[in-house]
């Protein structure tokens, strides 16, 4: 009986974590937050890319 109760508790915790992660991913998808974060990071990436020495293309 104790094992079954522990199993149910663990299953409930895992289901809650899964539901929270699913909700979080839906919020990111709905508001397009991944592309907004990429747009914020673009100036930093460009700065690093422009600073780096490269051989000219032929």
C-alpha positions in Angstrom: 0.0 0.0 0.0 2.9 2.4 0.8 4.6 1.7 -2.5 1.3 2.4 -4.4 0.9 5.7 -2.6 4.5 6.7 -3.4 4.0 5.7 -7.0 0.9 7.8 -7.3 2.7 10.8 -5.7 5.6 10.4 -8.1 3.2 10.1 -11.1 1.4 13.2 -10.0 4.6 15.2 -9.7 5.7 14.0 -13.1 2.4 14.9 -14.6 2.6 18.4 -13.0 6.0 18.9 -14.4 4.9 17.8 -17.8 1.9 20.0 -17.7 4.0 23.0 -16.7 6.6 22.5 -19.4 3.8 22.0 -22.0 2.1 25.3 -20.9 5.5 27.1 -21.0 6.2 25.9 -24.5 2.8 27.0 -25.6 3.3 30.5 -24.2 6.7 30.7 -26.0 5.1 29.5 -29.2 2.0 31.7 -29.0 4.0 34.9 -28.4 6.9 33.9 -30.6 9.4 34.6 -27.8 12.2 32.5 -29.3 12.4 34.8 -32.3 12.2 37.9 -30.1 15.0 36.6 -28.0 17.0 35.9 -31.1 16.4 39.5 -32.4 17.6 40.8 -29.0 20.8 38.7 -29.3 21.5 39.6 -32.9 23.5 42.9 -32.2 25.8 41.0 -29.8 26.3 38.2 -32.3 27.0 40.7 -35.1 29.5 42.5 -32.9 31.4 39.2 -32.2 31.2 38.2 -35.8 32.4 41.5 -37.2 35.3 41.6 -34.7 36.6 38.2 -35.8 39.4 38.2 -38.4 38.6 36.2 -41.6 40.2 35.6 -44.9 38.6 37.5 -47.8 36.6 35.4 -50.2 38.2 34.9 -53.6 
